[in-house]
């Protein structure tokens, strides 16, 4: 490949990279190129649970998630794309230890306009009659929550970006950044050089690998997470809602078939730090049994489920479980958008707009990217909930 010239280079072809490219193109920000080492959505995005919900423990995140949910409901219809968004409802289960926090967070979410109900175990049982709720003190119910297809979403964003002039380069690994006089000048790829005035690092768990020797590492840790597919027995085929079980950190999501995707975000589920280039792609036997046993405890009929395997994925975890959206303090023109900590998909439409504000200096988004500045960790100002839950790593 001969040397290419572009104004803005977005590195990373996942849902956030394509969202950013689309948002920048909509603002006529110049010549924009998106580069991806593999195919679109073949990294962490394609292995995402891709849930769409509004419940958060921080007001600004609630507002971002609410705007993103509206996007998933409205944008595909307006633009002619099918993101396979399914409204299933989402039920969050809490025991005595988190009941007070759940009540308070439900009230805060409702004050922000979220359709979320606080339910007794008796009312919860009417929604999920086959559940064992002996240890559940209270639940929160989001009837409008659901999930989308992360691959379809990424391709829709990419197609819309292309329509607006963005050039997509897949199967093109970036070898290193080019920095001249404290300013980004472009990148070296496996096939040649790309000159760029602005480079946006949206590589998730690979973010620090890209920075290499040019910049100080971001406070991001690549964590391997695992998910298991259980084919529900006929009795449980009515279980279509997403269940978030805060008593043990488990979650359950249908995929539109009789299969349930089971994952976990308790501390013991998220302790495996890995090299993102060599992590295990399949679920480990002990994780399969751990998650299956959690499912049986909550829904006893899962004892008759059939395990259809599982897979490993990656979270790019920050110390507060929230992303970094910021220009490098050391390299002018280099922007880092990473550290989504397992909840980047649902925020991706809003992230694109916020990063477009950051890069162009405009203020078109109603959300302030400064909340996600990288310096917050040095300032001892992490994004923390007033009423956190105890059994999950990210809130």
N, C-alpha and C positions, 0 to 999 in steps of 0.2 A: 504494500500500500504506500502510495506517495504521501508526502506530508499534507495533512488537512488543516484548514483554518476554520475556526468557529469563534463566536463571541462567548457563548456559554456552553460548557461541557458538563452534563449530568452523568455521573458514574454510578450505575446500579439500575438494573431493569426490573426491579420489583414494583410493588404497588405504590410506594412513596416516590421512587424515582420517576415513574411515568406520570404520576399526579403532578409533580413539580414541573416536569417538562411541559405538560399540558397547560398548567397555570401560567407559566412564563410565556408560552406561545400566544396565549389569549391576550397578553399585554403587549405583544409586539416588542419583546425585549431584545430582539436581534436574532442573529443566526444561532440556533440552538441544536446541539447534538447530544443524543443519549447513547451511552456505550455500556455494554453488558458482556461479561466474560463468557456467559453461557447463553441460554435462551431466556426470553422474558418469563418472569415468575418461577424460575427454576431453583431459586435459593429458598430462603425462609418463607417468602410469600406463598409459594405453592404448597407449603406444608402447614399453612396457618389454619386455625379453627375458624377464622373469618367471621366471628360473631359481631353483630351490630346491635349496640345497646347504648343507653344514655346514663345509666347508674354509674356515678363516680363519687368519690369522697372529697373532691375539691371543686369549688364552684366553677372555676374557669374550664376545667376538664369536662364538667357536666355540660357547659354551654357549647364547647367544641363538639362533644359527642352528639348533642341534640341537633346541631346544624349538620353534622355528618349523616345522621340518620335521615333527616329530610332529604339530603342529597341522594342517598341510596333509594329513597322512595320515589323521588321526582325526576332526577336527572336522566336515568335510563329511558323513561317514557318520553321525555322531551327530545332526547338526542337519538333515539332509535337503537339503543343497546340493551342487551339482556344480561344483567349481572347475576341472574338467578337468585335474586333476593327473596327469601322466604320468611314470612312473619310466623313465628312459632310461639311466641311468649317465652319469658325467661323467669324462672323461679329461684330465688336465693334463699337457702336454708341456714338458720343460725341456731346454735344452742345457747344456753344461759349466759355463757361468757361474753358473747358478742351481741346479745339481744338489745342492750341499751344503745350501743353504737348503731345497730341496724335501724332502730326506731328514729334516732336523731338524723341519720343519713337519709332515710326515707323522707323525713320532713323537709330537709334541705333540698332534696331533689324535687319534691313537689313544689316548693317555693320557687324553683327555677323553671317550672312549667312541665316537668317530666310526668308522664302518665305512669305512676308507680303506686302500688297499693301495699299497705302493711297488713299482713294476714295472720290470724291465729292458726295453730295447727289444725283445728277443725275445718276452717275454710280452705286451708292448703290441701287437706285430704280430699276435698271435693274436686280439686284440680288434678291431683295425682293419687287416685284411690288405691293404687297398688304399692304405694310407698310405706315404709316403716318410719314413722315420725316420732318414735318414743323419746328421742333425745332432742327434738326440735322444739324450741321455745317460740320462735317467731319466724316469719318469712316475708320477703319482699317480692312482689310480682310486677313485672313489666310486660303487659300484654302485647305491646307493639314491637318488642325486640325480636330478633331473628338472626339469620346468617345469610351470607352471600357466597358466591364462588370467587375465590381470590384470583384464580387464573383468568377467568372471564373478565373480572374487573380490571386487572392489569392490562389485558389486551385492549379493552375498550378505551382506557386512558391513552394507551400508546397509539391506537388508531386515530383518536381525536387529535392527539399531538401531531401526528404525521399530516393530517388534513390541514393543519395550521403551519406546516413547513418544517417541523422537527425532523432531523435525520436520525434514523435508528441504526446503530451498529451492534449487532449481536455476534456471538462467538469471537469476541475481540477482547482478550484480557489486557488490563492495564498493568504494565510492569513497574512503572515508577512515575512520580510527579516530577515536573520540571520547575524548579524554583530559581529565579534570577533576581538578585538584589532584594530579597525579602518579599518578593511578589511572585504569585503563581504565573507561569508562562505556558503551561500545557502539560501534556503527559507523553510518556513513551509507552506504546502498546507493543504487543507481540508482532505486529506487522508494520509498524512505522510510528511517526510522530504526529501528534495533534496539537496545534497551537491554540491556546484559549486564554482570554482575559479573565474569565471566571470559571472555576471548577467547583462543582458541588459533589461532595463525597456522601453518597447515599448507599453505602455498601454494608450497612448493618454490622453483623459480627466480624466482617472483614475490614472495618473502618480503620483500625490501628495498623493493620498490615499495609494498607494503602499509604498511610502517613509515613511509615518506615522511619528513616533517619532524618526526615525533613522537619518534623514537628514533634512536640511532646505528646505522649499518648493520651487519648481521651479516657476518662474513667468508665470504660466499657469492658465488660467481661463476657466472652462467648460461653453460654451455658447450653448444654444439651438437655432437651426436654423430650419426653416420650409420650406417645398416644397409642391407644389400643382400639381395635375395631371388634365389637361384639355384635353378633347377629342375634337380635332379640328373639326369644321364643314367642309363639303366637299370642300368649296372654299379654305380653308387653308391647305388642305392636301399636297399641294406642298411645304409647309414650312418645309424644312428638315435641313436647316442650324442652327447651334448654334448662338444665338443672345445674345450678352452681351451689355446691355443698360446702359451705364455710366451716362445717364441723370438722372436716378432714382435708380440705383443700382440693377436692375432686370436682370435675365438671363432666357433664354428659350432654352430648349434642347429636341429634339425628342427622343423617345426611340425605333425607328425603326417601330413603329406602328402609327396610327393617334393620339396618345397621345403626348402632350407636357408637359414636366416637367418645372414648373415655380418656380424660387426661387429668393431670394433677399439678397444682401449683403451691403445695405445701413446701416448707423449707427442705424437707428430705427429698422432694421430687426435683429440686433445682439446685443441686450441689455439685454437679459434674461439669467442671471447667474443661473445655476441649479446644483443640486446634480446629477451626472451622473447615479446614481443608481435608480433615481425616476423621471426622466424627462418625459414629455408628449410625447407619441409615435405618436399621431395623430395631424394633423394640427388644429389650432384654427380657428373658423369661421371668426374672424376679419382679420386674415392673409390670409385666402382663398380669401376674398373679396378684400383685399389690392392688392394682386398679380394679381388677375383676372382683376381688374380695370386698373392696369398698362399694362397688356396685351392688353386690349381693346383700351387703348390710343395709343399704338404703332401699333397694328393690329386691326382695328375696327371690323373685322369679328369675333373676339373672343367673341363678344357679343352673338353669337349663339353657343358658345361652351357648352359642358356638363361637369360639374365638377365631377370628379371621386375620390374625396377625396384628402388627402394629408398626410404627415407624418412629424414627428420631427426627427431631428438628432442632432449630437453634433460636435462642433468645439472645439479644444483645443487651445485657442488663447494665443499668447504671445504678449508683448507690441508692437513689430514691425511686427507682422503677419508672422513670419518666425520661423522655428523649432530650437530646441536645440539638438545638437549632441555632447555629451561631457561626459567625465568621471566625476563622482562626486568629488568635491574638498575635501570632508570630508571622503569618504569611498572608499578606493582603490578597484579596480575591479568591481565597480558598474558604469554602463554607462546608461545615460538617453538619449532616442531618442524620443522626444515628442514635442508638440507645433506646429504641422503642420498647424494649423490655416485655415483649409479648402482647402489646395492645396497640400496635401501629396500624393494623389494617383498618379498624373502625374509624380512626382519626384521619386516614389518608387524604380524603378530599379537602379537609380543612388544612392539613399540613402543607399541601401543595400551595394553597393561597397564602399561608403565612410565610413560607419560604420565598414565594414570589415577592412579597412585601420586603422581606429582609434583603434580597439581592438587588431589587430595583430601587429601593428607598421609597417606595410608595406606601400608602396606608389604605388599601382597598379592603383588606380583611378586617372584620370586627374583633379579631383575636390578636393579642399582643405576643409576638414571638419572644420578647425579652424575658418572659417567664421561664423560657427554656434555655437561657444563656448558659454557656459552659462554666462561667465563673461562679455560678451559684454554689458549687461545692466548696470552692476556696473561701467563699464569703460565709460559709456555714448557713446558707439559706436554701436548703433542699425543699422540694415540693412535697410537703407532708400533709396528710389528712388530719383534721382536728379530732376525728373519731375513727381511728383505724380498726381494721379487723385483725384477729390474731393468727389465723391459720392460712394466710396466703402471703406470698412474697411480694407481688405487686398488687396494688389496691385498685 
